[in-house]
Amino acid sequence: MNVLVTGGAGYIGSICVEQLLEAGHQVFVFDNLSEGHRGAVDPRAVFVQGCLSDPARIQEAIRESRAEAIVHFAAFALVGESMTDPGKYFLNNVGNGTKLLMAAVAGGVRKFVFSSTCATYGFPDRMPMTEDLPQKPINPYGESKLMFERVLEWFEKLHGLEFVAFRYFNAAGATAKYGEHHKIETHLIPNVLKVALEQKPQVDIFGTDYPTPDGTCIRDYIHIVDLAEAHILALAPGKRGFFNLGNGDGYSVRQVVQMCEKVTGRKLPVVEKPRRPGDPPRLVAAADKARRELGWKPRLPGLEEIVASAWEWHRRHPLGYTE
């Protein structure tokens, strides 16, 4: 298929582009490089620099790529920032996303795959988390993603645009070529590895008194290659709806730090700090629906292989992307 990937210069987008190409698809990347990196774009893909706020530029990209499907990653995704600048998140994640949908319909695109988030659930009513849980976001980031999910439903109902929306848990890891380099890094694994690279003085653990076995928060980590594989499966005709993407197993902050020490062979200094407001004790996915309806099965579920792939990339690219 001809696939247009928005946000294809970012962490998840770049690796999804690589895997789409490996699967034989023709890939076009649309990115404004405000958060992504030109060096993260696979040279086999066609790169178009542009912003979703520009409808004419979007329409041109869809027309020139002859896009049959759009995989949409382009969004702002910092929870803390969304609490201080909510307008930025609603304007881009909902408003600009809707411009993309309008252009998709006008351009005859048949399939739309959306990068959503488990933040749409807020504090979950039960574990593991299933797709039918009430969605009660606790921050504008999660709310913006939920709003766009609802827009997608209306576009399918009124325009026949088939969609799949993936609610991610914690994407992690790397491939041999592409890895995680955010301008503001908030994710645990790369921040711990920065300590191993002596780029940060210590690992900060926020909260050690949660009702978990070791007192620290538990999260579900999914290898970025497995995440990309789900997007490829979602392109098949007839696949539609909302899906959680996670391994179904959770690891605590302490377990992640210990695994990083094992993989890097380095003892990492840890500083325990008070809880951050709004951190649930445990977030673990039930991804049975994706397994059942998409035929998806994680091939790299272990924490050690996730951390090892990330460490190998960071070790070879200690400064991340240079362009």
C-alpha contacts under 8 A as a table, 3 or more apart, distances in Angstrom:
res1	aa1	res2	aa2	distance
1	M	25	H	5.16
1	M	26	Q	6.09
1	M	67	A	7.86
1	M	68	E	6.34
1	M	69	A	7.42
2	N	25	H	6.26
2	N	26	Q	4.81
2	N	27	V	6.04
2	N	28	F	7.68
2	N	65	S	6.78
2	N	66	R	6.50
2	N	67	A	4.95
2	N	68	E	5.41
2	N	69	A	6.64
3	V	25	H	6.96
3	V	26	Q	6.12
3	V	27	V	4.98
3	V	28	F	6.23
3	V	65	S	7.76
3	V	67	A	5.40
3	V	68	E	6.11
3	V	69	A	4.95
3	V	70	I	5.65
3	V	71	V	7.12
4	L	27	V	5.98
4	L	28	F	4.77
4	L	29	V	5.91
4	L	30	F	7.04
4	L	62	I	7.24
4	L	65	S	7.06
4	L	67	A	5.83
4	L	68	E	7.99
4	L	69	A	6.37
4	L	70	I	4.77
4	L	71	V	6.27
5	V	8	G	5.37
5	V	13	G	7.20
5	V	17	V	7.22
5	V	27	V	7.11
5	V	28	F	6.09
5	V	29	V	4.89
5	V	30	F	6.04
5	V	70	I	5.82
5	V	71	V	4.79
5	V	72	H	5.93
5	V	73	F	7.23
6	T	13	G	7.60
6	T	29	V	5.97
6	T	30	F	4.68
6	T	31	D	5.84
6	T	70	I	7.48
6	T	71	V	6.39
6	T	72	H	4.95
6	T	73	F	5.53
6	T	74	A	5.31
7	G	10	G	5.72
7	G	13	G	5.74
7	G	14	S	7.95
7	G	29	V	7.19
7	G	30	F	6.19
7	G	31	D	4.93
7	G	32	N	7.81
7	G	36	G	7.16
7	G	72	H	6.85
7	G	73	F	4.90
7	G	74	A	4.04
7	G	75	A	7.49
8	G	11	Y	7.96
8	G	12	I	7.64
8	G	13	G	4.07
8	G	14	S	4.86
8	G	16	C	7.70
8	G	17	V	6.48
8	G	29	V	5.22
8	G	30	F	6.43
8	G	31	D	6.27
8	G	36	G	7.71
8	G	41	V	6.81
8	G	73	F	7.04
8	G	74	A	7.67
9	A	13	G	6.03
9	A	14	S	5.11
9	A	29	V	7.37
9	A	31	D	6.30
9	A	33	L	6.88
9	A	36	G	4.59
9	A	37	H	5.28
9	A	38	R	6.16
9	A	39	G	7.79
9	A	40	A	5.41
9	A	41	V	5.32
10	G	13	G	5.12
10	G	14	S	5.54
10	G	35	E	6.71
10	G	36	G	4.19
10	G	37	H	6.50
10	G	40	A	7.08
11	Y	14	S	5.58
11	Y	15	I	6.70
11	Y	36	G	7.34
11	Y	40	A	7.84
11	Y	178	Y	7.77
11	Y	179	G	6.31
11	Y	180	E	5.19
11	Y	181	H	6.69
11	Y	182	H	7.57
12	I	15	I	5.51
12	I	16	C	6.16
12	I	73	F	7.67
12	I	171	A	7.74
12	I	224	I	6.84
12	I	228	A	7.76
13	G	16	C	5.07
13	G	17	V	6.10
13	G	73	F	6.12
14	S	17	V	5.06
14	S	18	E	6.34
14	S	40	A	5.85
14	S	41	V	5.76
14	S	42	D	7.15
14	S	178	Y	7.07
15	I	18	E	4.97
15	I	19	Q	6.22
15	I	174	A	7.89
15	I	175	T	7.39
15	I	178	Y	6.27
15	I	179	G	7.65
15	I	224	I	7.26
15	I	225	V	7.18
15	I	228	A	6.92
16	C	19	Q	5.11
16	C	20	L	6.00
16	C	225	V	7.58
16	C	227	L	7.95
16	C	228	A	4.73
16	C	229	E	7.80
16	C	231	H	7.59
17	V	20	L	5.10
17	V	21	L	6.21
17	V	27	V	6.78
17	V	29	V	7.87
17	V	41	V	7.70
17	V	42	D	7.07
17	V	45	A	7.59
18	E	21	L	5.25
18	E	22	E	6.29
18	E	42	D	6.14
19	Q	22	E	4.91
19	Q	23	A	6.18
19	Q	225	V	7.57
19	Q	228	A	6.55
19	Q	229	E	7.33
20	L	23	A	5.04
20	L	24	G	6.56
20	L	25	H	5.58
20	L	26	Q	7.80
20	L	27	V	7.19
20	L	228	A	7.92
20	L	232	I	6.55
21	L	24	G	5.15
21	L	25	H	5.16
21	L	26	Q	6.47
21	L	27	V	6.61
21	L	44	R	7.51
21	L	45	A	7.67
22	E	25	H	7.47
23	A	232	I	8.00
26	Q	45	A	7.28
27	V	44	R	7.97
27	V	45	A	5.16
27	V	46	V	6.52
28	F	45	A	5.52
28	F	46	V	4.65
28	F	47	F	5.91
28	F	48	V	7.27
28	F	65	S	6.54
29	V	41	V	7.70
29	V	45	A	6.71
29	V	46	V	6.06
29	V	47	F	4.80
29	V	48	V	5.88
30	F	47	F	6.35
30	F	48	V	4.94
30	F	49	Q	5.80
30	F	50	G	6.22
30	F	51	C	7.79
30	F	61	A	7.55
31	D	36	G	7.42
31	D	47	F	7.92
31	D	48	V	6.69
31	D	49	Q	5.24
31	D	50	G	5.63
31	D	51	C	6.50
31	D	74	A	7.40
32	N	35	E	7.91
32	N	36	G	7.71
32	N	49	Q	5.24
32	N	50	G	4.80
32	N	51	C	5.12
33	L	36	G	4.62
33	L	37	H	5.81
33	L	38	R	6.95
33	L	49	Q	7.41
35	E	182	H	7.09
35	E	183	K	6.73
36	G	40	A	7.54
36	G	182	H	7.67
37	H	40	A	5.32
37	H	41	V	7.32
37	H	321	Y	6.72
37	H	323	E	5.88
38	R	41	V	5.67
38	R	323	E	5.67
39	G	42	D	7.79
39	G	321	Y	6.07
39	G	322	T	7.05
39	G	323	E	5.30
40	A	178	Y	6.44
40	A	321	Y	7.02
41	V	45	A	7.14
41	V	47	F	7.48
42	D	45	A	5.65
43	P	46	V	7.44
48	V	61	A	7.22
50	G	54	D	7.56
50	G	57	R	6.43
50	G	58	I	7.52
51	C	54	D	5.72
51	C	57	R	7.36
51	C	58	I	7.60
52	L	55	P	6.64
52	L	57	R	7.75
52	L	58	I	6.42
52	L	92	N	7.95
52	L	96	N	5.38
52	L	97	G	7.11
52	L	99	K	7.04
52	L	100	L	6.59
53	S	92	N	7.65
53	S	96	N	5.36
53	S	99	K	7.37
54	D	57	R	5.42
54	D	58	I	6.46
55	P	58	I	5.08
55	P	59	Q	6.13
55	P	99	K	6.32
55	P	100	L	7.40
55	P	103	A	7.15
56	A	59	Q	5.13
56	A	60	E	6.11
57	R	60	E	5.07
57	R	61	A	6.23
58	I	61	A	5.13
58	I	62	I	6.26
58	I	100	L	6.79
58	I	103	A	6.72
59	Q	62	I	5.17
59	Q	63	R	6.08
59	Q	103	A	5.54
59	Q	104	A	7.80
59	Q	107	G	7.13
60	E	63	R	5.09
60	E	64	E	6.01
61	A	64	E	5.22
61	A	65	S	5.93
62	I	65	S	5.30
62	I	66	R	5.81
62	I	67	A	5.45
62	I	103	A	7.64
62	I	104	A	7.24
62	I	107	G	6.43
63	R	66	R	5.12
63	R	67	A	7.07
63	R	107	G	6.57
64	E	67	A	7.94
67	A	70	I	6.91
67	A	107	G	7.99
67	A	109	V	6.15
68	E	108	G	7.48
68	E	109	V	4.87
68	E	110	R	5.67
68	E	111	K	6.74
69	A	109	V	5.66
69	A	110	R	5.92
69	A	111	K	4.63
69	A	112	F	5.74
69	A	113	V	7.73
69	A	235	L	7.31
70	I	104	A	7.84
70	I	109	V	7.38
70	I	111	K	6.44
70	I	112	F	4.94
70	I	113	V	6.21
71	V	112	F	6.00
71	V	113	V	4.64
71	V	114	F	6.07
71	V	115	S	7.80
71	V	231	H	7.85
72	H	112	F	7.44
72	H	113	V	6.09
72	H	114	F	5.00
72	H	115	S	6.07
73	F	114	F	6.72
73	F	115	S	5.32
74	A	93	N	7.91
75	A	89	Y	7.96
75	A	92	N	6.68
75	A	93	N	5.36
76	F	89	Y	6.24
76	F	92	N	7.28
76	F	93	N	6.72
76	F	141	Y	7.79
77	A	82	S	7.92
77	A	141	Y	6.48
78	L	81	E	5.37
78	L	82	S	6.26
78	L	141	Y	7.20
78	L	186	T	7.91
79	V	82	S	5.13
79	V	83	M	6.66
79	V	139	N	6.78
79	V	140	P	7.52
79	V	141	Y	5.68
79	V	142	G	7.93
80	G	83	M	5.32
80	G	84	T	6.92
81	E	84	T	5.24
81	E	85	D	5.87
81	E	86	P	7.65
82	S	85	D	5.10
82	S	86	P	4.75
82	S	88	K	7.45
82	S	89	Y	6.20
82	S	139	N	6.89
82	S	140	P	5.42
82	S	141	Y	5.53
83	M	86	P	5.85
83	M	139	N	6.29
83	M	140	P	6.29
83	M	141	Y	7.96
85	D	88	K	5.74
85	D	89	Y	7.25
86	P	89	Y	5.28
86	P	90	F	6.42
86	P	140	P	5.73
86	P	141	Y	7.69
87	G	90	F	5.25
87	G	91	L	5.86
88	K	91	L	5.32
88	K	92	N	6.21
89	Y	92	N	5.39
89	Y	93	N	5.49
89	Y	94	V	7.50
89	Y	140	P	6.93
89	Y	141	Y	6.33
89	Y	144	S	6.54
90	F	93	N	5.42
90	F	94	V	5.17
90	F	95	G	6.45
90	F	140	P	7.57
90	F	144	S	5.55
91	L	94	V	5.86
91	L	95	G	4.75
91	L	96	N	6.44
92	N	95	G	5.38
92	N	96	N	4.77
92	N	97	G	6.61
93	N	96	N	6.15
93	N	97	G	5.58
93	N	144	S	5.98
93	N	145	K	6.80
93	N	148	F	7.28
94	V	97	G	5.08
94	V	98	T	6.01
94	V	144	S	6.00
94	V	145	K	7.36
94	V	147	M	6.75
94	V	148	F	5.45
95	G	98	T	5.23
95	G	99	K	6.56
96	N	99	K	4.99
96	N	100	L	6.44
97	G	100	L	5.06
97	G	101	L	6.42
97	G	148	F	7.37
98	T	101	L	4.93
98	T	102	M	6.20
98	T	148	F	7.69
98	T	151	V	7.47
99	K	102	M	5.13
99	K	103	A	6.27
100	L	103	A	5.13
100	L	104	A	6.09
101	L	104	A	4.91
101	L	105	V	6.27
101	L	155	F	7.74
102	M	105	V	5.29
102	M	106	A	6.25
103	A	106	A	5.02
103	A	107	G	5.94
104	A	107	G	5.06
104	A	108	G	6.22
104	A	109	V	5.13
105	V	108	G	5.30
105	V	109	V	5.96
105	V	159	H	7.06
105	V	161	L	7.06
106	A	109	V	7.81
109	V	112	F	7.70
109	V	161	L	7.46
110	R	161	L	5.81
110	R	162	E	6.37
111	K	161	L	6.12
111	K	162	E	4.99
111	K	163	F	5.70
111	K	235	L	6.80
111	K	237	P	7.91
112	F	161	L	7.01
112	F	162	E	6.23
112	F	163	F	4.62
112	F	164	V	6.49
113	V	163	F	5.59
113	V	164	V	4.83
113	V	165	A	5.87
113	V	166	F	7.76
113	V	231	H	7.09
113	V	234	A	7.11
113	V	235	L	7.56
114	F	163	F	7.43
114	F	164	V	6.18
114	F	165	A	4.60
114	F	166	F	6.24
115	S	165	A	6.16
115	S	166	F	5.46
115	S	167	R	6.87
115	S	168	Y	7.40
116	S	145	K	5.86
116	S	146	L	7.78
116	S	149	E	7.72
116	S	165	A	6.02
116	S	166	F	5.25
116	S	167	R	4.64
116	S	168	Y	6.33
117	T	120	T	6.13
117	T	142	G	7.07
117	T	145	K	7.00
117	T	166	F	6.91
117	T	167	R	3.99
117	T	168	Y	4.59
117	T	169	F	6.64
118	C	121	Y	5.81
118	C	122	G	7.68
118	C	142	G	7.83
118	C	167	R	4.98
118	C	168	Y	5.56
118	C	169	F	5.72
118	C	244	N	7.46
119	A	122	G	5.47
119	A	137	P	6.11
119	A	138	I	7.79
119	A	141	Y	7.63
119	A	142	G	4.69
119	A	143	E	7.99
120	T	135	Q	5.46
120	T	136	K	6.27
120	T	137	P	4.84
120	T	142	G	4.67
120	T	143	E	6.27
120	T	145	K	6.72
120	T	146	L	5.58
121	Y	124	P	5.91
121	Y	133	L	7.07
121	Y	134	P	6.40
121	Y	135	Q	4.10
121	Y	136	K	5.11
121	Y	137	P	5.53
121	Y	142	G	7.87
122	G	135	Q	6.58
122	G	136	K	4.97
122	G	137	P	4.24
122	G	138	I	5.30
122	G	142	G	7.66
123	F	136	K	7.28
123	F	137	P	7.74
123	F	138	I	7.72
123	F	280	P	6.38
124	P	127	M	7.32
124	P	129	M	6.93
124	P	133	L	7.12
124	P	134	P	7.61
124	P	283	L	7.94
125	D	133	L	7.06
125	D	134	P	7.68
126	R	129	M	6.28
127	M	130	T	7.93
127	M	283	L	7.39
127	M	284	V	6.56
127	M	285	A	7.66
128	P	248	G	7.13
128	P	283	L	7.44
128	P	284	V	5.20
128	P	285	A	5.28
128	P	286	A	5.22
129	M	133	L	6.95
129	M	283	L	7.44
129	M	284	V	6.12
129	M	285	A	4.86
129	M	286	A	5.22
130	T	133	L	5.85
130	T	244	N	7.23
130	T	285	A	6.76
130	T	286	A	5.22
130	T	287	A	7.29
131	E	242	F	6.96
131	E	243	F	6.51
131	E	244	N	6.49
131	E	286	A	7.99
135	Q	146	L	7.90
137	P	140	P	7.52
137	P	142	G	5.21
137	P	143	E	5.38
137	P	146	L	7.92
138	I	142	G	6.95
138	I	143	E	7.47
138	I	278	G	7.75
139	N	142	G	5.61
139	N	143	E	6.27
140	P	143	E	4.79
140	P	144	S	5.86
141	Y	144	S	5.25
141	Y	145	K	6.50
142	G	145	K	5.23
142	G	146	L	6.24
143	E	146	L	5.05
143	E	147	M	6.07
144	S	147	M	5.08
144	S	148	F	6.29
145	K	148	F	5.16
145	K	149	E	6.27
146	L	149	E	4.99
146	L	150	R	6.49
147	M	150	R	5.22
147	M	151	V	6.40
148	F	151	V	4.84
148	F	152	L	6.18
149	E	152	L	5.09
149	E	153	E	6.52
149	E	165	A	7.18
150	R	153	E	5.11
150	R	154	W	6.55
151	V	154	W	5.23
151	V	155	F	6.28
152	L	155	F	5.08
152	L	156	E	6.19
152	L	163	F	7.08
153	E	156	E	5.20
153	E	157	K	6.14
154	W	157	K	4.96
154	W	158	L	5.92
154	W	159	H	7.94
155	F	158	L	5.24
155	F	159	H	5.24
155	F	160	G	6.72
155	F	161	L	6.05
156	E	159	H	5.39
156	E	160	G	4.42
156	E	161	L	4.41
156	E	162	E	5.67
156	E	163	F	7.09
157	K	160	G	5.80
157	K	161	L	7.71
162	E	238	G	7.70
162	E	239	K	7.90
162	E	240	R	6.28
163	F	239	K	7.72
163	F	240	R	5.25
163	F	241	G	6.41
164	V	234	A	6.50
164	V	239	K	6.99
164	V	240	R	4.71
164	V	241	G	4.91
164	V	242	F	5.95
164	V	243	F	7.58
165	A	240	R	7.92
165	A	241	G	6.22
165	A	242	F	4.83
165	A	243	F	6.31
166	F	242	F	5.97
166	F	243	F	4.96
166	F	244	N	5.80
166	F	245	L	6.49
167	R	242	F	7.28
167	R	243	F	5.97
167	R	244	N	4.69
167	R	245	L	6.06
168	Y	171	A	7.16
168	Y	244	N	6.15
168	Y	245	L	5.13
168	Y	246	G	6.83
169	F	219	R	7.84
169	F	220	D	6.13
169	F	221	Y	6.67
169	F	222	I	7.24
169	F	244	N	7.63
169	F	245	L	6.32
169	F	246	G	5.73
169	F	283	L	7.97
169	F	284	V	7.64
169	F	285	A	7.06
170	N	219	R	7.24
170	N	220	D	5.98
170	N	221	Y	4.67
170	N	222	I	5.91
170	N	246	G	7.46
171	A	221	Y	5.98
171	A	222	I	5.05
171	A	223	H	5.96
171	A	224	I	5.52
171	A	227	L	7.31
172	A	180	E	7.95
172	A	189	I	7.29
172	A	221	Y	6.43
172	A	222	I	5.99
172	A	223	H	5.21
172	A	224	I	5.52
172	A	306	I	6.47
172	A	307	V	7.69
172	A	310	A	7.32
173	G	179	G	7.02
173	G	180	E	7.68
173	G	223	H	5.42
173	G	224	I	5.71
173	G	306	I	4.73
173	G	307	V	5.96
173	G	308	A	7.56
173	G	309	S	5.34
173	G	310	A	4.35
174	A	177	K	7.79
174	A	178	Y	5.96
174	A	179	G	4.55
174	A	180	E	7.01
174	A	223	H	7.62
174	A	224	I	6.35
174	A	225	V	7.47
174	A	306	I	7.60
174	A	309	S	5.26
174	A	310	A	4.98
174	A	313	W	6.50
175	T	178	Y	5.33
175	T	179	G	6.42
175	T	225	V	7.33
175	T	309	S	6.59
175	T	310	A	7.87
175	T	313	W	7.36
176	A	309	S	7.68
176	A	312	E	7.83
176	A	313	W	6.54
177	K	313	W	7.44
178	Y	313	W	7.25
179	G	310	A	6.85
179	G	313	W	6.11
179	G	314	H	7.47
180	E	190	P	7.31
180	E	310	A	7.79
180	E	320	G	7.61
181	H	185	E	7.48
181	H	320	G	5.51
181	H	321	Y	6.97
182	H	185	E	5.17
185	E	190	P	7.59
185	E	191	N	6.95
186	T	191	N	7.24
187	H	190	P	6.16
187	H	191	N	6.32
188	L	191	N	5.22
188	L	192	V	6.12
188	L	253	V	7.94
189	I	192	V	5.19
189	I	193	L	6.21
189	I	256	V	7.17
189	I	257	V	7.96
189	I	260	C	7.79
189	I	307	V	7.21
190	P	193	L	4.97
190	P	194	K	6.13
190	P	310	A	7.51
191	N	194	K	5.05
191	N	195	V	6.82
191	N	200	K	7.88
191	N	203	V	7.49
192	V	195	V	5.32
192	V	196	A	6.79
192	V	202	Q	7.98
192	V	203	V	5.84
192	V	257	V	6.73
192	V	260	C	7.14
193	L	196	A	4.88
193	L	197	L	6.24
193	L	260	C	6.90
193	L	311	W	6.77
193	L	314	H	7.65
194	K	197	L	4.92
194	K	198	E	6.16
194	K	199	Q	5.08
194	K	200	K	5.61
195	V	198	E	4.85
195	V	199	Q	5.63
195	V	200	K	4.62
195	V	201	P	5.95
195	V	202	Q	5.83
195	V	203	V	6.65
195	V	268	L	6.78
196	A	199	Q	7.57
196	A	261	E	7.99
196	A	264	T	7.01
196	A	266	R	6.56
196	A	268	L	6.61
197	L	200	K	7.67
197	L	315	R	7.52
197	L	318	P	7.31
198	E	201	P	6.57
200	K	203	V	7.83
201	P	269	P	7.56
202	Q	268	L	6.92
202	Q	269	P	5.08
202	Q	270	V	5.53
202	Q	271	V	6.64
203	V	268	L	7.10
203	V	269	P	6.15
203	V	270	V	4.65
203	V	271	V	6.10
204	D	270	V	5.99
204	D	271	V	5.04
204	D	272	E	6.03
204	D	273	K	6.74
205	I	208	T	7.38
205	I	216	T	7.78
205	I	253	V	7.17
205	I	270	V	7.11
205	I	271	V	6.21
205	I	272	E	4.88
205	I	273	K	5.83
206	F	216	T	7.79
206	F	272	E	6.27
206	F	273	K	4.83
206	F	274	P	5.33
206	F	275	R	4.77
206	F	276	R	6.13
207	G	210	Y	6.78
207	G	215	G	7.39
207	G	216	T	6.02
207	G	217	C	7.56
207	G	272	E	7.00
207	G	273	K	5.96
207	G	274	P	4.89
207	G	275	R	3.92
207	G	276	R	7.10
208	T	214	D	7.42
208	T	215	G	4.48
208	T	216	T	4.77
208	T	217	C	7.91
208	T	272	E	7.15
208	T	273	K	7.85
208	T	274	P	7.61
208	T	275	R	7.51
209	D	215	G	4.56
209	D	216	T	6.61
210	Y	215	G	4.53
210	Y	216	T	5.66
210	Y	217	C	6.59
210	Y	281	P	5.86
211	P	215	G	5.98
211	P	281	P	6.80
212	T	215	G	4.93
212	T	216	T	6.39
212	T	217	C	7.02
212	T	218	I	7.48
212	T	281	P	7.07
212	T	282	R	7.84
213	P	216	T	7.85
214	D	252	S	7.54
214	D	254	R	7.45
216	T	252	S	5.80
216	T	253	V	5.72
216	T	254	R	6.67
216	T	281	P	7.38
217	C	252	S	5.36
217	C	253	V	5.92
217	C	279	D	7.82
217	C	280	P	7.24
217	C	281	P	4.78
217	C	282	R	5.83
218	I	250	G	5.57
218	I	251	Y	5.10
218	I	252	S	4.05
218	I	253	V	6.48
218	I	281	P	6.25
218	I	282	R	4.65
218	I	283	L	6.35
218	I	284	V	7.77
219	R	250	G	4.92
219	R	251	Y	5.52
219	R	252	S	6.34
219	R	253	V	7.91
219	R	282	R	6.00
219	R	283	L	5.12
219	R	284	V	5.98
220	D	246	G	6.11
220	D	247	N	6.43
220	D	248	G	6.59
220	D	249	D	5.78
220	D	250	G	4.38
220	D	251	Y	6.41
220	D	283	L	6.42
220	D	284	V	4.98
220	D	285	A	6.68
221	Y	246	G	6.49
221	Y	247	N	6.66
221	Y	249	D	7.79
221	Y	250	G	7.00
221	Y	251	Y	7.59
221	Y	303	L	7.43
222	I	226	D	6.93
222	I	227	L	6.88
222	I	245	L	7.58
222	I	246	G	5.40
222	I	247	N	5.85
222	I	300	L	8.00
222	I	301	P	6.59
222	I	306	I	7.69
223	H	226	D	5.36
223	H	227	L	6.41
223	H	298	P	7.95
223	H	300	L	6.17
223	H	301	P	6.70
223	H	306	I	5.68
224	I	227	L	4.92
224	I	228	A	6.21
225	V	228	A	5.04
225	V	229	E	6.20
225	V	300	L	7.93
226	D	229	E	5.01
226	D	230	A	6.54
226	D	297	K	7.75
226	D	298	P	5.32
226	D	299	R	6.44
226	D	300	L	6.84
227	L	230	A	5.40
227	L	231	H	6.89
227	L	245	L	7.05
228	A	231	H	5.23
228	A	232	I	6.57
229	E	232	I	5.16
229	E	233	L	6.37
229	E	296	W	7.61
230	A	233	L	5.12
230	A	234	A	6.17
230	A	290	A	7.99
230	A	294	L	7.59
230	A	296	W	6.13
231	H	234	A	4.98
231	H	235	L	6.74
232	I	235	L	5.55
232	I	236	A	7.80
233	L	236	A	5.99
233	L	294	L	6.22
233	L	295	G	7.71
233	L	296	W	7.36
234	A	239	K	5.85
234	A	240	R	7.46
234	A	294	L	6.80
235	L	239	K	7.19
236	A	239	K	5.96
239	K	293	E	7.65
239	K	294	L	7.09
243	F	287	A	7.13
243	F	289	K	6.51
243	F	290	A	5.81
244	N	285	A	6.45
244	N	286	A	6.79
244	N	287	A	5.27
244	N	289	K	7.63
244	N	290	A	6.96
245	L	285	A	6.86
245	L	286	A	7.94
245	L	287	A	5.69
245	L	290	A	7.29
246	G	249	D	7.91
246	G	284	V	7.31
246	G	285	A	5.19
246	G	286	A	7.07
246	G	287	A	6.03
247	N	250	G	7.94
247	N	285	A	6.75
247	N	286	A	7.76
247	N	287	A	7.08
247	N	298	P	6.95
247	N	301	P	6.19
248	G	284	V	5.76
248	G	285	A	4.94
248	G	286	A	5.47
248	G	287	A	6.67
249	D	284	V	6.41
249	D	285	A	7.64
250	G	282	R	7.82
250	G	283	L	7.45
250	G	284	V	5.80
251	Y	255	Q	5.97
251	Y	256	V	6.63
252	S	255	Q	5.07
252	S	256	V	6.33
253	V	256	V	5.15
253	V	257	V	6.30
254	R	257	V	5.09
254	R	258	Q	6.12
255	Q	258	Q	5.04
255	Q	259	M	6.10
256	V	259	M	5.10
256	V	260	C	6.18
256	V	303	L	7.78
257	V	260	C	5.08
257	V	261	E	6.27
257	V	268	L	7.88
258	Q	261	E	5.05
258	Q	262	K	6.27
259	M	262	K	4.95
259	M	263	V	6.11
259	M	303	L	7.52
259	M	304	E	6.45
259	M	307	V	7.30
260	C	263	V	5.17
260	C	264	T	5.94
260	C	307	V	6.50
261	E	264	T	5.33
261	E	265	G	5.45
261	E	266	R	5.15
261	E	267	K	5.70
261	E	268	L	6.54
262	K	265	G	5.19
262	K	266	R	7.20
263	V	304	E	7.28
263	V	307	V	7.15
263	V	308	A	6.01
263	V	311	W	7.63
264	T	311	W	7.23
275	R	279	D	7.59
276	R	279	D	6.14
280	P	283	L	6.96
286	A	289	K	7.87
287	A	290	A	5.51
287	A	291	R	6.54
288	D	291	R	5.06
288	D	292	R	6.01
289	K	292	R	5.05
289	K	293	E	5.81
289	K	294	L	7.73
290	A	293	E	5.41
290	A	294	L	5.16
290	A	295	G	6.69
290	A	296	W	5.80
291	R	294	L	5.72
291	R	295	G	4.81
291	R	296	W	4.47
291	R	297	K	5.85
292	R	295	G	5.61
292	R	296	W	7.41
293	E	296	W	7.94
298	P	301	P	5.79
300	L	305	E	6.72
300	L	306	I	7.13
301	P	305	E	7.65
301	P	306	I	7.49
302	G	305	E	5.55
302	G	306	I	6.40
303	L	306	I	5.06
303	L	307	V	6.10
304	E	307	V	5.23
304	E	308	A	5.88
305	E	308	A	4.97
305	E	309	S	6.08
306	I	309	S	5.48
306	I	310	A	6.44
307	V	310	A	5.08
307	V	311	W	6.01
308	A	311	W	5.06
308	A	312	E	6.12
309	S	312	E	5.24
309	S	313	W	6.43
310	A	313	W	5.30
310	A	314	H	6.16
311	W	314	H	5.10
311	W	315	R	5.77
312	E	315	R	5.17
312	E	316	R	6.31
313	W	316	R	5.26
313	W	317	H	5.94
314	H	317	H	4.81
314	H	318	P	5.11
314	H	319	L	7.84
314	H	320	G	7.00
315	R	318	P	5.47
317	H	320	G	4.95
317	H	321	Y	7.16
319	L	322	T	7.25
